[in-house]
Amino acid sequence: MSGAGGPFAEWLWGHLGMAFPSELGWAVEIERAAGTAGRDAMELFFEFLDEFRAERGKSAEGLTVG
């Protein structure tokens, strides 16, 4: 199942400490992480996306998150 969800999902699994990709998808896992942390899921998504872009050196234009 390597590559499922694209580069953002692959990055997210490691960032969340997940050994394997989630069958539920990255959006559900962000919602879960937000709930656990008592955070807003949309804010957490954009935080993760900013981190992903910074680590990958990607610009906002043309980036597909999955």
Buried (B, 14 or more C-beta within 10 A) or exposed (E): EEEBBBBBBBBBBEBBEEEEBBEEBBBEBBBBBBEEEEEEBEEBBEBBBEEBBEEEEBEEEEBEBE
